[in-house]
Amino acid sequence: MKLFVFLVVGVVCLGISDVALARDAVEMGVTAQAYFLRIGVATVGIGITIGGILYSLGLGLWGRILLVNGGIGAVIILGIAAVLKILSAITGTSL
């Protein structure tokens, strides 16, 4: 009988901890997504600005490279965020 009580208590504790871990994992994912988006937007802005400065100073090749890469980065970073929002709206989950 004692073993049965220990098993029931153990299973209940494991069930409760799994729910808490899943909730923490969702919060961690949302936080990571927000940080990723902030860092991406900041680096894209810095890259485009430095590219424009280099282009205006006469370093056309380096300026163009940074401007094009900044534009590609902006499309990727902001596009991923938009796609994730669309998928979360379709599936009804929070990504």
Order of alpha helices (4+ residues) and beta strands (2+ residues): alpha-alpha
